[in-house]
Amino acid sequence: MQLVLLTALGVGGATVIGALIGFLFRGISHKFSDIVLSFAAGVMLAAAVLGLILPSLDYGGKYGLLITVAGIFAGALCLNVIDKLVPHLHKMVGPDIESHQDSNLSKVLLFVTAIAIHNLPEGIAAGVGFGSGNDAQALIIAGGIALQNIPEGMVIIGPMLASGVKPSKTFFIAMITGLIEVVGTLIGYFAVSIASAVLPFALAFAGGTMLYVISDEMIPETHAHGNERGATYALLVGFCLMLVTDVLLG
């Protein structure tokens, strides 16, 4: 339990670290941000497949394939519904926020709210990983999500400051978005601990949410500023790094 709690704090704290970087380096280039986010996408892709989807097949028994496929689509549809209600990162970071920041405080706050809402299922994915009993795999999953949270934390700082939000309040809001991820991690862990029968579906569901985030949000964002080639190789590096790590730990 102590490891789960520390991991939850680490996943949520990654958003705060990103926010601190956003305060210190407000002029970070899109190219650097795209490379970091793509690397995180590669890590998350490997974590979703190796740490969630394949174990779901193993734990599912006779109906493992059906349970896994159903869980993947259920996770993706869940985030799709959330996206319909509150659009997320790449749908809101654009000319409307960057060019008219002073008059768009409400839109900026909606953008931050969207990140906070999306952090809950990401946190749940981190927590569910521990339900399989493979702490090494669970840490890899959590590490991939934490890496993704760093550039996300960086992104939310600039628009809020430019819209007139005080630095102290800006940092507090960033902490709240990270705290939601901590709560999600604990929910995921306790859910599969209480009902181990739902573990195969829960693993696949968490994997589906991660695949959705990678495809619908991270890759489009990293390919939107002319850095597609570098972003692609960064994703491959992240994926292969986690593949090597999985083999060595296995």
PyRosetta script that sets phi, psi and omega in degrees:
from pyrosetta import init, pose_from_sequence

init()
pose = pose_from_sequence("MQLVLLTALGVGGATVIGALIGFLFRGISHKFSDIVLSFAAGVMLAAAVLGLILPSLDYGGKYGLLITVAGIFAGALCLNVIDKLVPHLHKMVGPDIESHQDSNLSKVLLFVTAIAIHNLPEGIAAGVGFGSGNDAQALIIAGGIALQNIPEGMVIIGPMLASGVKPSKTFFIAMITGLIEVVGTLIGYFAVSIASAVLPFALAFAGGTMLYVISDEMIPETHAHGNERGATYALLVGFCLMLVTDVLLG")
pose.set_psi(1, -36.3)
pose.set_omega(1, 179.8)
pose.set_phi(2, -62.6)
pose.set_psi(2, -40.7)
pose.set_omega(2, 178.8)
pose.set_phi(3, -63.9)
pose.set_psi(3, -40.4)
pose.set_omega(3, 178.7)
pose.set_phi(4, -62.6)
pose.set_psi(4, -44.3)
pose.set_omega(4, -179.3)
pose.set_phi(5, -64.4)
pose.set_psi(5, -43.5)
pose.set_omega(5, 178.7)
pose.set_phi(6, -63.9)
pose.set_psi(6, -39.1)
pose.set_omega(6, 178.4)
pose.set_phi(7, -65.7)
pose.set_psi(7, -42.2)
pose.set_omega(7, 178.3)
pose.set_phi(8, -59.4)
pose.set_psi(8, -44.3)
pose.set_omega(8, 178.5)
pose.set_phi(9, -64.9)
pose.set_psi(9, -35.9)
pose.set_omega(9, 179.1)
pose.set_phi(10, -67.8)
pose.set_psi(10, -42.0)
pose.set_omega(10, 178.8)
pose.set_phi(11, -63.8)
pose.set_psi(11, -47.1)
pose.set_omega(11, 178.3)
pose.set_phi(12, -68.5)
pose.set_psi(12, -37.4)
pose.set_omega(12, -179.8)
pose.set_phi(13, -65.8)
pose.set_psi(13, -23.4)
pose.set_omega(13, 178.9)
pose.set_phi(14, -61.8)
pose.set_psi(14, -35.1)
pose.set_omega(14, 176.4)
pose.set_phi(15, -64.1)
pose.set_psi(15, -40.4)
pose.set_omega(15, 178.9)
pose.set_phi(16, -66.5)
pose.set_psi(16, -40.0)
pose.set_omega(16, 176.6)
pose.set_phi(17, -60.6)
pose.set_psi(17, -44.2)
pose.set_omega(17, 177.3)
pose.set_phi(18, -61.0)
pose.set_psi(18, -39.1)
pose.set_omega(18, 178.2)
pose.set_phi(19, -63.3)
pose.set_psi(19, -41.6)
pose.set_omega(19, 177.9)
pose.set_phi(20, -62.6)
pose.set_psi(20, -41.7)
pose.set_omega(20, 176.6)
pose.set_phi(21, -62.4)
pose.set_psi(21, -39.2)
pose.set_omega(21, 178.4)
pose.set_phi(22, -61.9)
pose.set_psi(22, -36.3)
pose.set_omega(22, 176.7)
pose.set_phi(23, -66.7)
pose.set_psi(23, -43.3)
pose.set_omega(23, -173.6)
pose.set_phi(24, -78.3)
pose.set_psi(24, -35.0)
pose.set_omega(24, -174.8)
pose.set_phi(25, -129.1)
pose.set_psi(25, 75.6)
pose.set_omega(25, -176.7)
pose.set_phi(26, -72.9)
pose.set_psi(26, -16.1)
pose.set_omega(26, -177.6)
pose.set_phi(27, -100.4)
pose.set_psi(27, 25.3)
pose.set_omega(27, 179.6)
pose.set_phi(28, -61.5)
pose.set_psi(28, 134.0)
pose.set_omega(28, -175.1)
pose.set_phi(29, -71.8)
pose.set_psi(29, 156.2)
pose.set_omega(29, 175.5)
pose.set_phi(30, -61.3)
pose.set_psi(30, -35.8)
pose.set_omega(30, -177.3)
pose.set_phi(31, -61.7)
pose.set_psi(31, -46.4)
pose.set_omega(31, 179.9)
pose.set_phi(32, -63.7)
pose.set_psi(32, -45.1)
pose.set_omega(32, 179.9)
pose.set_phi(33, -62.0)
pose.set_psi(33, -41.4)
pose.set_omega(33, -180.0)
pose.set_phi(34, -64.6)
pose.set_psi(34, -39.4)
pose.set_omega(34, 179.9)
pose.set_phi(35, -65.0)
pose.set_psi(35, -45.9)
pose.set_omega(35, -179.7)
pose.set_phi(36, -63.4)
pose.set_psi(36, -44.4)
pose.set_omega(36, -178.4)
pose.set_phi(37, -66.7)
pose.set_psi(37, -36.3)
pose.set_omega(37, 178.4)
pose.set_phi(38, -68.1)
pose.set_psi(38, -40.8)
pose.set_omega(38, 176.2)
pose.set_phi(39, -59.3)
pose.set_psi(39, -44.4)
pose.set_omega(39, 177.9)
pose.set_phi(40, -62.5)
pose.set_psi(40, -37.3)
pose.set_omega(40, 178.4)
pose.set_phi(41, -62.6)
pose.set_psi(41, -40.3)
pose.set_omega(41, 177.9)
pose.set_phi(42, -64.6)
pose.set_psi(42, -41.9)
pose.set_omega(42, 177.2)
pose.set_phi(43, -62.3)
pose.set_psi(43, -45.5)
pose.set_omega(43, -179.3)
pose.set_phi(44, -65.8)
pose.set_psi(44, -36.2)
pose.set_omega(44, 179.4)
pose.set_phi(45, -63.5)
pose.set_psi(45, -46.5)
pose.set_omega(45, 178.3)
pose.set_phi(46, -64.2)
pose.set_psi(46, -41.6)
pose.set_omega(46, -179.6)
pose.set_phi(47, -63.8)
pose.set_psi(47, -40.1)
pose.set_omega(47, -179.6)
pose.set_phi(48, -64.3)
pose.set_psi(48, -43.2)
pose.set_omega(48, -176.7)
pose.set_phi(49, -76.2)
pose.set_psi(49, -52.2)
pose.set_omega(49, -174.0)
pose.set_phi(50, -77.4)
pose.set_psi(50, -36.1)
pose.set_omega(50, -173.3)
pose.set_phi(51, -96.4)
pose.set_psi(51, -17.1)
pose.set_omega(51, -176.2)
pose.set_phi(52, -123.7)
pose.set_psi(52, -53.0)
pose.set_omega(52, -172.8)
pose.set_phi(53, -73.0)
pose.set_psi(53, -48.3)
pose.set_omega(53, 178.7)
pose.set_phi(54, -63.6)
pose.set_psi(54, -44.2)
pose.set_omega(54, 174.4)
pose.set_phi(55, -60.7)
pose.set_psi(55, -33.1)
pose.set_omega(55, 177.1)
pose.set_phi(56, -60.5)
pose.set_psi(56, -41.8)
pose.set_omega(56, 176.6)
pose.set_phi(57, -62.0)
pose.set_psi(57, -41.7)
pose.set_omega(57, -178.2)
pose.set_phi(58, -66.1)
pose.set_psi(58, -42.8)
pose.set_omega(58, -176.7)
pose.set_phi(59, -80.3)
pose.set_psi(59, -14.9)
pose.set_omega(59, -174.2)
pose.set_phi(60, -76.5)
pose.set_psi(60, -15.3)
pose.set_omega(60, 178.3)
pose.set_phi(61, 66.1)
pose.set_psi(61, -137.2)
pose.set_omega(61, -174.7)
pose.set_phi(62, -59.1)
pose.set_psi(62, -38.4)
pose.set_omega(62, -177.3)
pose.set_phi(63, -105.4)
pose.set_psi(63, 25.6)
pose.set_omega(63, -175.4)
pose.set_phi(64, -57.6)
pose.set_psi(64, -42.8)
pose.set_omega(64, -178.5)
pose.set_phi(65, -64.9)
pose.set_psi(65, -44.7)
pose.set_omega(65, 179.9)
pose.set_phi(66, -63.9)
pose.set_psi(66, -44.6)
pose.set_omega(66, -179.9)
pose.set_phi(67, -62.4)
pose.set_psi(67, -42.7)
pose.set_omega(67, -177.3)
pose.set_phi(68, -66.0)
pose.set_psi(68, -46.5)
pose.set_omega(68, 179.9)
pose.set_phi(69, -63.1)
pose.set_psi(69, -43.4)
pose.set_omega(69, 179.1)
pose.set_phi(70, -62.8)
pose.set_psi(70, -40.8)
pose.set_omega(70, 180.0)
pose.set_phi(71, -65.3)
pose.set_psi(71, -40.9)
pose.set_omega(71, 179.3)
pose.set_phi(72, -60.9)
pose.set_psi(72, -47.7)
pose.set_omega(72, -178.7)
pose.set_phi(73, -69.3)
pose.set_psi(73, -34.0)
pose.set_omega(73, 177.5)
pose.set_phi(74, -64.2)
pose.set_psi(74, -42.2)
pose.set_omega(74, 177.8)
pose.set_phi(75, -63.5)
pose.set_psi(75, -43.9)
pose.set_omega(75, 179.2)
pose.set_phi(76, -64.8)
pose.set_psi(76, -42.8)
pose.set_omega(76, -179.6)
pose.set_phi(77, -65.7)
pose.set_psi(77, -34.6)
pose.set_omega(77, 178.1)
pose.set_phi(78, -60.4)
pose.set_psi(78, -47.4)
pose.set_omega(78, 178.9)
pose.set_phi(79, -70.5)
pose.set_psi(79, -30.2)
pose.set_omega(79, 176.8)
pose.set_phi(80, -63.0)
pose.set_psi(80, -41.3)
pose.set_omega(80, 177.4)
pose.set_phi(81, -64.4)
pose.set_psi(81, -42.2)
pose.set_omega(81, 178.4)
pose.set_phi(82, -61.8)
pose.set_psi(82, -40.8)
pose.set_omega(82, 178.6)
pose.set_phi(83, -62.0)
pose.set_psi(83, -35.8)
pose.set_omega(83, 178.7)
pose.set_phi(84, -65.6)
pose.set_psi(84, -37.1)
pose.set_omega(84, -178.4)
pose.set_phi(85, -78.5)
pose.set_psi(85, -44.0)
pose.set_omega(85, -178.3)
pose.set_phi(86, -138.4)
pose.set_psi(86, 103.0)
pose.set_omega(86, 179.5)
pose.set_phi(87, -60.6)
pose.set_psi(87, 151.7)
pose.set_omega(87, -172.1)
pose.set_phi(88, -110.8)
pose.set_psi(88, -156.0)
pose.set_omega(88, -162.7)
pose.set_phi(89, -47.3)
pose.set_psi(89, -66.9)
pose.set_omega(89, -170.6)
pose.set_phi(90, -72.0)
pose.set_psi(90, -12.8)
pose.set_omega(90, 179.6)
pose.set_phi(91, -88.1)
pose.set_psi(91, -12.2)
pose.set_omega(91, -175.7)
pose.set_phi(92, -122.3)
pose.set_psi(92, -17.6)
pose.set_omega(92, 176.6)
pose.set_phi(93, -89.8)
pose.set_psi(93, 102.6)
pose.set_omega(93, -176.1)
pose.set_phi(94, -169.5)
pose.set_psi(94, -160.7)
pose.set_omega(94, -177.5)
pose.set_phi(95, -56.2)
pose.set_psi(95, -35.7)
pose.set_omega(95, -176.8)
pose.set_phi(96, -60.7)
pose.set_psi(96, -37.7)
pose.set_omega(96, -179.7)
pose.set_phi(97, -88.2)
pose.set_psi(97, -43.1)
pose.set_omega(97, -172.6)
pose.set_phi(98, -73.4)
pose.set_psi(98, -30.1)
pose.set_omega(98, -174.6)
pose.set_phi(99, -97.7)
pose.set_psi(99, -19.5)
pose.set_omega(99, -176.0)
pose.set_phi(100, -130.6)
pose.set_psi(100, 44.0)
pose.set_omega(100, -171.4)
pose.set_phi(101, -62.8)
pose.set_psi(101, -39.0)
pose.set_omega(101, -174.5)
pose.set_phi(102, -62.7)
pose.set_psi(102, -31.0)
pose.set_omega(102, -175.1)
pose.set_phi(103, -104.9)
pose.set_psi(103, 10.6)
pose.set_omega(103, -173.6)
pose.set_phi(104, -125.2)
pose.set_psi(104, 40.2)
pose.set_omega(104, -179.3)
pose.set_phi(105, -60.1)
pose.set_psi(105, -42.4)
pose.set_omega(105, -178.4)
pose.set_phi(106, -62.9)
pose.set_psi(106, -38.1)
pose.set_omega(106, 179.0)
pose.set_phi(107, -68.3)
pose.set_psi(107, -38.6)
pose.set_omega(107, 177.7)
pose.set_phi(108, -63.1)
pose.set_psi(108, -44.1)
pose.set_omega(108, 179.8)
pose.set_phi(109, -66.0)
pose.set_psi(109, -34.5)
pose.set_omega(109, 174.9)
pose.set_phi(110, -63.8)
pose.set_psi(110, -39.9)
pose.set_omega(110, 177.8)
pose.set_phi(111, -60.8)
pose.set_psi(111, -44.7)
pose.set_omega(111, 179.0)
pose.set_phi(112, -66.2)
pose.set_psi(112, -40.1)
pose.set_omega(112, 177.3)
pose.set_phi(113, -60.8)
pose.set_psi(113, -39.0)
pose.set_omega(113, 178.4)
pose.set_phi(114, -61.3)
pose.set_psi(114, -43.2)
pose.set_omega(114, 178.1)
pose.set_phi(115, -61.8)
pose.set_psi(115, -43.7)
pose.set_omega(115, -179.4)
pose.set_phi(116, -61.2)
pose.set_psi(116, -43.0)
pose.set_omega(116, -179.5)
pose.set_phi(117, -64.7)
pose.set_psi(117, -40.9)
pose.set_omega(117, -179.9)
pose.set_phi(118, -70.2)
pose.set_psi(118, -23.0)
pose.set_omega(118, -179.4)
pose.set_phi(119, -68.2)
pose.set_psi(119, -25.6)
pose.set_omega(119, -177.7)
pose.set_phi(120, -63.4)
pose.set_psi(120, -54.9)
pose.set_omega(120, 178.8)
pose.set_phi(121, -65.1)
pose.set_psi(121, -29.6)
pose.set_omega(121, 176.0)
pose.set_phi(122, -65.6)
pose.set_psi(122, -40.4)
pose.set_omega(122, 176.3)
pose.set_phi(123, -64.4)
pose.set_psi(123, -41.0)
pose.set_omega(123, 178.3)
pose.set_phi(124, -59.7)
pose.set_psi(124, -40.4)
pose.set_omega(124, 178.0)
pose.set_phi(125, -60.1)
pose.set_psi(125, -40.3)
pose.set_omega(125, 178.3)
pose.set_phi(126, -65.0)
pose.set_psi(126, -41.3)
pose.set_omega(126, -178.9)
pose.set_phi(127, -70.5)
pose.set_psi(127, -38.5)
pose.set_omega(127, -179.3)
pose.set_phi(128, -61.9)
pose.set_psi(128, -32.8)
pose.set_omega(128, -179.7)
pose.set_phi(129, -55.6)
pose.set_psi(129, -34.8)
pose.set_omega(129, 179.7)
pose.set_phi(130, -72.1)
pose.set_psi(130, -19.7)
pose.set_omega(130, 179.8)
pose.set_phi(131, -65.7)
pose.set_psi(131, -21.9)
pose.set_omega(131, 179.8)
pose.set_phi(132, -75.8)
pose.set_psi(132, -13.8)
pose.set_omega(132, -178.3)
pose.set_phi(133, 85.8)
pose.set_psi(133, -4.7)
pose.set_omega(133, 179.0)
pose.set_phi(134, -98.1)
pose.set_psi(134, 92.6)
pose.set_omega(134, -175.4)
pose.set_phi(135, -64.3)
pose.set_psi(135, -34.0)
pose.set_omega(135, -179.6)
pose.set_phi(136, -63.1)
pose.set_psi(136, -46.3)
pose.set_omega(136, 177.6)
pose.set_phi(137, -63.4)
pose.set_psi(137, -41.7)
pose.set_omega(137, -179.2)
pose.set_phi(138, -61.6)
pose.set_psi(138, -38.9)
pose.set_omega(138, 179.3)
pose.set_phi(139, -67.7)
pose.set_psi(139, -35.2)
pose.set_omega(139, 176.8)
pose.set_phi(140, -64.4)
pose.set_psi(140, -44.2)
pose.set_omega(140, 178.4)
pose.set_phi(141, -60.2)
pose.set_psi(141, -49.5)
pose.set_omega(141, -179.4)
pose.set_phi(142, -62.2)
pose.set_psi(142, -37.8)
pose.set_omega(142, 178.8)
pose.set_phi(143, -63.1)
pose.set_psi(143, -40.5)
pose.set_omega(143, 178.0)
pose.set_phi(144, -63.8)
pose.set_psi(144, -42.2)
pose.set_omega(144, 178.9)
pose.set_phi(145, -66.6)
pose.set_psi(145, -40.4)
pose.set_omega(145, 178.8)
pose.set_phi(146, -62.1)
pose.set_psi(146, -41.3)
pose.set_omega(146, 178.3)
pose.set_phi(147, -60.2)
pose.set_psi(147, -38.9)
pose.set_omega(147, 179.3)
pose.set_phi(148, -68.3)
pose.set_psi(148, -30.6)
pose.set_omega(148, -177.4)
pose.set_phi(149, -72.3)
pose.set_psi(149, -24.8)
pose.set_omega(149, -178.4)
pose.set_phi(150, -63.5)
pose.set_psi(150, -56.0)
pose.set_omega(150, 177.1)
pose.set_phi(151, -64.3)
pose.set_psi(151, -28.7)
pose.set_omega(151, 177.6)
pose.set_phi(152, -65.9)
pose.set_psi(152, -40.9)
pose.set_omega(152, 176.1)
pose.set_phi(153, -64.3)
pose.set_psi(153, -36.0)
pose.set_omega(153, 178.6)
pose.set_phi(154, -64.0)
pose.set_psi(154, -39.3)
pose.set_omega(154, -173.5)
pose.set_phi(155, -67.4)
pose.set_psi(155, -33.2)
pose.set_omega(155, -172.1)
pose.set_phi(156, -78.6)
pose.set_psi(156, -14.3)
pose.set_omega(156, -174.2)
pose.set_phi(157, -72.9)
pose.set_psi(157, -54.4)
pose.set_omega(157, -174.8)
pose.set_phi(158, -53.6)
pose.set_psi(158, -53.0)
pose.set_omega(158, -179.2)
pose.set_phi(159, -59.6)
pose.set_psi(159, -38.3)
pose.set_omega(159, -179.7)
pose.set_phi(160, -68.6)
pose.set_psi(160, -43.8)
pose.set_omega(160, 178.6)
pose.set_phi(161, -62.1)
pose.set_psi(161, -43.9)
pose.set_omega(161, -178.7)
pose.set_phi(162, -68.0)
pose.set_psi(162, -20.8)
pose.set_omega(162, 179.8)
pose.set_phi(163, -91.5)
pose.set_psi(163, 5.5)
pose.set_omega(163, 174.3)
pose.set_phi(164, 97.6)
pose.set_psi(164, 5.4)
pose.set_omega(164, 177.6)
pose.set_phi(165, -75.1)
pose.set_psi(165, 133.4)
pose.set_omega(165, -179.2)
pose.set_phi(166, -62.4)
pose.set_psi(166, 145.7)
pose.set_omega(166, -180.0)
pose.set_phi(167, -54.4)
pose.set_psi(167, -41.1)
pose.set_omega(167, -179.6)
pose.set_phi(168, -63.7)
pose.set_psi(168, -41.8)
pose.set_omega(168, 179.2)
pose.set_phi(169, -70.0)
pose.set_psi(169, -36.4)
pose.set_omega(169, 177.5)
pose.set_phi(170, -59.6)
pose.set_psi(170, -46.5)
pose.set_omega(170, -179.9)
pose.set_phi(171, -65.5)
pose.set_psi(171, -38.1)
pose.set_omega(171, 178.9)
pose.set_phi(172, -63.1)
pose.set_psi(172, -42.9)
pose.set_omega(172, 179.0)
pose.set_phi(173, -63.4)
pose.set_psi(173, -40.7)
pose.set_omega(173, 177.5)
pose.set_phi(174, -61.4)
pose.set_psi(174, -39.1)
pose.set_omega(174, 177.9)
pose.set_phi(175, -63.9)
pose.set_psi(175, -38.1)
pose.set_omega(175, 179.5)
pose.set_phi(176, -63.7)
pose.set_psi(176, -42.7)
pose.set_omega(176, 179.1)
pose.set_phi(177, -62.5)
pose.set_psi(177, -35.6)
pose.set_omega(177, 176.7)
pose.set_phi(178, -70.7)
pose.set_psi(178, -37.6)
pose.set_omega(178, 179.8)
pose.set_phi(179, -62.4)
pose.set_psi(179, -35.8)
pose.set_omega(179, 178.3)
pose.set_phi(180, -61.2)
pose.set_psi(180, -36.4)
pose.set_omega(180, 177.8)
pose.set_phi(181, -66.9)
pose.set_psi(181, -37.2)
pose.set_omega(181, 176.2)
pose.set_phi(182, -60.5)
pose.set_psi(182, -46.7)
pose.set_omega(182, 179.3)
pose.set_phi(183, -60.9)
pose.set_psi(183, -43.5)
pose.set_omega(183, 179.4)
pose.set_phi(184, -61.5)
pose.set_psi(184, -40.2)
pose.set_omega(184, 179.1)
pose.set_phi(185, -61.4)
pose.set_psi(185, -44.0)
pose.set_omega(185, -180.0)
pose.set_phi(186, -67.8)
pose.set_psi(186, -37.5)
pose.set_omega(186, 177.2)
pose.set_phi(187, -61.2)
pose.set_psi(187, -47.1)
pose.set_omega(187, -179.7)
pose.set_phi(188, -60.7)
pose.set_psi(188, -42.7)
pose.set_omega(188, -178.7)
pose.set_phi(189, -65.3)
pose.set_psi(189, -49.3)
pose.set_omega(189, -176.9)
pose.set_phi(190, -69.3)
pose.set_psi(190, -31.3)
pose.set_omega(190, -179.6)
pose.set_phi(191, -62.4)
pose.set_psi(191, -47.3)
pose.set_omega(191, -178.1)
pose.set_phi(192, -78.9)
pose.set_psi(192, -22.4)
pose.set_omega(192, 177.0)
pose.set_phi(193, -71.4)
pose.set_psi(193, -39.0)
pose.set_omega(193, -178.9)
pose.set_phi(194, -73.9)
pose.set_psi(194, -39.6)
pose.set_omega(194, -177.2)
pose.set_phi(195, -126.6)
pose.set_psi(195, 84.7)
pose.set_omega(195, -177.8)
pose.set_phi(196, -65.0)
pose.set_psi(196, -19.9)
pose.set_omega(196, -179.8)
pose.set_phi(197, -64.6)
pose.set_psi(197, -25.4)
pose.set_omega(197, -178.7)
pose.set_phi(198, -89.8)
pose.set_psi(198, 3.1)
pose.set_omega(198, -174.7)
pose.set_phi(199, -56.7)
pose.set_psi(199, -49.1)
pose.set_omega(199, -178.8)
pose.set_phi(200, -57.9)
pose.set_psi(200, -45.2)
pose.set_omega(200, 179.8)
pose.set_phi(201, -66.6)
pose.set_psi(201, -41.4)
pose.set_omega(201, -178.9)
pose.set_phi(202, -63.7)
pose.set_psi(202, -40.8)
pose.set_omega(202, 177.5)
pose.set_phi(203, -62.1)
pose.set_psi(203, -46.3)
pose.set_omega(203, 179.9)
pose.set_phi(204, -65.9)
pose.set_psi(204, -39.7)
pose.set_omega(204, 177.7)
pose.set_phi(205, -59.3)
pose.set_psi(205, -46.6)
pose.set_omega(205, 178.6)
pose.set_phi(206, -63.7)
pose.set_psi(206, -39.8)
pose.set_omega(206, 176.9)
pose.set_phi(207, -62.8)
pose.set_psi(207, -39.7)
pose.set_omega(207, 178.4)
pose.set_phi(208, -64.0)
pose.set_psi(208, -39.3)
pose.set_omega(208, 178.1)
pose.set_phi(209, -64.1)
pose.set_psi(209, -38.9)
pose.set_omega(209, -179.9)
pose.set_phi(210, -68.6)
pose.set_psi(210, -41.5)
pose.set_omega(210, 177.6)
pose.set_phi(211, -61.8)
pose.set_psi(211, -38.9)
pose.set_omega(211, 179.0)
pose.set_phi(212, -63.8)
pose.set_psi(212, -46.5)
pose.set_omega(212, -179.9)
pose.set_phi(213, -60.5)
pose.set_psi(213, -42.8)
pose.set_omega(213, -178.9)
pose.set_phi(214, -62.7)
pose.set_psi(214, -49.2)
pose.set_omega(214, -174.4)
pose.set_phi(215, -76.6)
pose.set_psi(215, -40.3)
pose.set_omega(215, -173.0)
pose.set_phi(216, -86.7)
pose.set_psi(216, -25.3)
pose.set_omega(216, -172.4)
pose.set_phi(217, -122.2)
pose.set_psi(217, -52.2)
pose.set_omega(217, -171.2)
pose.set_phi(218, -72.2)
pose.set_psi(218, -49.5)
pose.set_omega(218, -178.6)
pose.set_phi(219, -65.3)
pose.set_psi(219, -46.2)
pose.set_omega(219, 176.7)
pose.set_phi(220, -58.9)
pose.set_psi(220, -39.4)
pose.set_omega(220, 179.7)
pose.set_phi(221, -64.1)
pose.set_psi(221, -41.1)
pose.set_omega(221, -177.0)
pose.set_phi(222, -78.0)
pose.set_psi(222, -13.2)
pose.set_omega(222, 179.9)
pose.set_phi(223, -106.4)
pose.set_psi(223, 14.1)
pose.set_omega(223, -173.6)
pose.set_phi(224, -99.2)
pose.set_psi(224, -1.7)
pose.set_omega(224, -172.9)
pose.set_phi(225, -127.4)
pose.set_psi(225, 21.2)
pose.set_omega(225, 177.5)
pose.set_phi(226, 81.8)
pose.set_psi(226, 16.2)
pose.set_omega(226, -178.7)
pose.set_phi(227, -114.5)
pose.set_psi(227, 33.3)
pose.set_omega(227, -172.8)
pose.set_phi(228, -60.0)
pose.set_psi(228, -44.4)
pose.set_omega(228, -175.9)
pose.set_phi(229, -63.5)
pose.set_psi(229, -49.4)
pose.set_omega(229, 178.9)
pose.set_phi(230, -62.5)
pose.set_psi(230, -39.1)
pose.set_omega(230, 179.8)
pose.set_phi(231, -64.6)
pose.set_psi(231, -39.4)
pose.set_omega(231, 179.8)
pose.set_phi(232, -63.1)
pose.set_psi(232, -46.1)
pose.set_omega(232, -179.9)
pose.set_phi(233, -68.5)
pose.set_psi(233, -33.2)
pose.set_omega(233, 177.1)
pose.set_phi(234, -64.5)
pose.set_psi(234, -39.4)
pose.set_omega(234, 176.9)
pose.set_phi(235, -62.4)
pose.set_psi(235, -43.3)
pose.set_omega(235, 180.0)
pose.set_phi(236, -64.4)
pose.set_psi(236, -38.9)
pose.set_omega(236, 178.4)
pose.set_phi(237, -63.2)
pose.set_psi(237, -45.2)
pose.set_omega(237, 178.9)
pose.set_phi(238, -61.8)
pose.set_psi(238, -42.7)
pose.set_omega(238, 179.9)
pose.set_phi(239, -64.0)
pose.set_psi(239, -47.7)
pose.set_omega(239, -177.7)
pose.set_phi(240, -67.6)
pose.set_psi(240, -34.8)
pose.set_omega(240, 177.3)
pose.set_phi(241, -61.2)
pose.set_psi(241, -44.0)
pose.set_omega(241, 178.6)
pose.set_phi(242, -70.2)
pose.set_psi(242, -32.1)
pose.set_omega(242, 177.1)
pose.set_phi(243, -64.0)
pose.set_psi(243, -45.7)
pose.set_omega(243, 178.1)
pose.set_phi(244, -63.2)
pose.set_psi(244, -44.3)
pose.set_omega(244, 179.7)
pose.set_phi(245, -60.0)
pose.set_psi(245, -42.0)
pose.set_omega(245, -179.5)
pose.set_phi(246, -63.6)
pose.set_psi(246, -42.2)
pose.set_omega(246, 179.9)
pose.set_phi(247, -66.1)
pose.set_psi(247, -43.5)
pose.set_omega(247, -178.8)
pose.set_phi(248, -66.9)
pose.set_psi(248, -38.9)
pose.set_omega(248, -179.9)
pose.set_phi(249, -76.3)
pose.set_psi(249, -27.3)
pose.set_omega(249, -178.7)
pose.set_phi(250, -73.9)
pose.dump_pdb("model.pdb")
